[in-house]
Amino acid sequence: MKNDTTRTTIDTIPDIYDKVTIRLHWATAALVSILWLMGRTIGFMPRGPSRIDMWSLHILLGAILACVLVARIIWRATNGRKLPSADRSALERLARAVHWLLYLLLAIVVVLGVINVFTHAFPLFNIWRFPKIGGGDLRMKINNWHDLAANIIMVLALLHATAALLHHLVIKDTVLRRMWPSRQQARQGR
């Protein structure tokens, strides 16, 4: 049996985000990655029902991403655990700027995605068709902006992940562990 004085609890581990913040973060990362990969590869599929189904799934996952993003922003503004800065350097300010830029770009890509669906009058699973807005020129512009914003998000997300790994493997601080779900946290339901 472990001595109670040596047992570590989530309350004594410094600088760990709460379970909801962690889950929303990783859900966002997974959805962005999946959506980006789908967006880059579906166009290679032959035209037909399977391709429409894959685009429909892309649209549904995009709607889920929109919900996760709204939940994440609301949670962060209201209940999410606020942590002190890992350091007070220019890198910390850059990290905060990148986080806010990611939020902004995620919102932009979601809005552009919604507009994109309507400019294409997309047939959702060939069951229901979205009403059409605009013409071919608008459709091409919106589609290009949506793709560009998604690509910028992926570049920033890869830089974000690289920075987290750099902190963990080279600097050897707690930055990555702040957002990594811990076993202790899972056992305590936090």
C-alpha positions in Angstrom: 0.0 0.0 0.0 1.3 3.4 -0.9 2.0 6.0 1.7 -0.6 8.8 1.4 2.1 11.4 1.7 3.7 10.2 -1.5 0.5 9.9 -3.5 0.1 12.6 -6.2 -3.3 13.9 -7.0 -4.5 16.2 -9.7 -4.7 19.0 -7.2 -1.0 18.8 -6.4 0.2 18.5 -10.0 0.8 22.1 -11.1 -0.4 23.5 -14.4 -2.7 20.8 -15.8 -5.8 21.8 -17.7 -9.2 20.4 -16.7 -10.6 17.3 -18.4 -13.1 19.3 -20.5 -10.4 21.6 -21.9 -8.2 18.7 -22.7 -10.9 16.7 -24.5 -12.1 19.8 -26.5 -8.4 20.4 -27.5 -7.8 16.9 -28.7 -11.3 16.7 -30.4 -10.4 19.8 -32.3 -7.0 18.5 -33.3 -8.5 15.2 -34.5 -11.4 16.8 -36.4 -9.1 19.3 -38.1 -6.7 16.6 -39.1 -9.4 14.3 -40.5 -11.2 17.1 -42.3 -8.0 18.4 -43.8 -7.0 14.9 -45.1 -10.5 14.3 -46.4 -10.5 17.7 -48.2 -7.2 16.8 -49.8 -8.1 13.3 -50.9 -11.8 13.1 -51.8 -11.3 14.9 -55.1 -9.3 11.9 -56.3 -12.3 9.6 -55.9 -14.3 8.9 -59.0 -17.5 11.0 -59.3 -20.6 9.2 -58.1 -22.5 8.3 -54.9 -19.4 7.2 -52.9 -17.7 10.6 -53.5 -20.9 12.5 -52.6 -21.1 10.4 -49.4 -17.5 11.3 -48.5 -18.2 15.0 -49.1 -21.4 14.6 -47.0 -19.3 13.1 -44.2 -16.9 16.0 -44.5 -19.8 18.4 -44.1 -21.1 16.6 -41.1 -17.7 16.5 -39.4 -17.3 20.2 -40.2 -20.6 20.9 -38.4 -19.3 18.9 -35.4 -16.1 20.9 -35.6 -18.2 24.1 -35.5 -20.0 22.8 -32.4 -16.7 21.8 -30.7 -15.2 25.2 -31.5 -18.1 27.1 -30.0 -18.1 24.8 -26.9 -14.3 25.3 -26.6 -14.6 29.1 -26.7 -17.5 29.2 -24.2 -15.7 26.7 -21.9 -12.5 28.7 -22.1 -14.3 32.0 -21.3 -16.4 30.6 -18.4 -15.3 27.4 -16.7 -12.0 26.3 -18.1 -9.0 26.1 -15.8 -6.8 29.1 -16.3 -3.1 28.3 -16.1 -0.2 30.7 -15.6 2.1 31.3 -18.5 4.8 28.7 -18.8 7.2 31.6 -19.1 7.1 35.3 -19.7 9.3 35.4 -22.8 8.6 36.6 -26.3 8.0 32.9 -27.2 5.1 32.9 -24.7 3.5 35.9 -26.4 4.0 34.2 -29.8 2.4 31.0 -28.5 -0.7 33.0 -27.3 -0.9 34.8 -30.6 -0.8 31.5 -32.5 -3.5 30.1 -30.3 -5.8 33.1 -31.0 -4.9 32.9 -34.7 -5.9 29.3 -34.7 -9.3 30.1 -33.1 -9.8 32.9 -35.7 -8.8 30.7 -38.6 -11.0 27.8 -37.4 -14.0 30.2 -37.2 -13.2 31.5 -40.7 -12.8 28.0 -42.2 -16.1 26.9 -40.7 -17.9 29.9 -42.0 -16.3 29.5 -45.4 -17.2 25.8 -45.4 -20.9 26.6 -44.7 -21.0 29.2 -47.5 -19.1 26.7 -49.7 -21.9 24.1 -49.2 -24.5 26.6 -50.3 -22.6 27.9 -53.3 -22.3 24.3 -54.5 -26.0 23.5 -53.7 -24.5 20.3 -52.2 -26.6 17.1 -52.2 -26.2 15.7 -48.7 -25.9 11.9 -49.0 -28.0 12.4 -52.2 -31.1 12.7 -49.9 -31.4 16.4 -49.5 -29.9 19.3 -51.5 -28.8 22.6 -49.9 -30.3 25.7 -51.6 -28.0 27.3 -54.1 -26.6 30.8 -53.5 -24.3 32.8 -55.9 -22.8 31.8 -59.2 -19.7 30.0 -60.4 -17.3 32.9 -59.7 -18.4 33.1 -56.0 -18.2 29.3 -55.7 -14.6 29.2 -56.9 -13.6 32.1 -54.7 -15.2 30.6 -51.6 -13.8 27.2 -52.3 -10.3 28.6 -52.8 -10.5 30.7 -49.6 -11.8 27.7 -47.6 -8.9 25.6 -48.9 -6.3 28.3 -48.2 -7.6 28.8 -44.6 -7.6 25.0 -44.0 -4.0 24.8 -45.3 -2.9 27.7 -43.1 -4.5 26.0 -40.1 -2.6 22.8 -40.8 0.7 24.7 -41.0 0.0 26.5 -37.8 -1.2 23.3 -36.1 2.0 21.5 -37.2 4.1 24.3 -35.8 2.1 24.2 -32.6 2.6 20.5 -32.2 6.3 20.8 -33.1 6.7 23.5 -30.4 5.0 21.3 -27.9 7.3 18.4 -28.7 10.3 20.8 -28.5 9.2 21.8 -25.0 8.8 18.2 -24.0 11.9 16.6 -25.6 14.5 19.4 -25.6 13.5 22.0 -23.1 12.0 19.3 -20.8 9.4 21.5 -19.2 5.7 20.8 -18.5 4.1 22.5 -21.5 3.0 19.4 -23.3 1.9 17.7 -20.1 -0.5 20.6 -19.4 -2.7 19.4 -22.2 -2.0 15.7 -22.0 -4.7 13.7 -20.2 -3.2 12.1 -17.1 -4.2 8.8 -15.6 -4.7 10.4 -12.2 -7.0 13.0 -13.8 -9.0 10.2 -15.6 -9.4 8.2 -12.3 -10.7 11.2 -10.5 -13.1 12.2 -13.3 -11.6 15.7 -13.7 
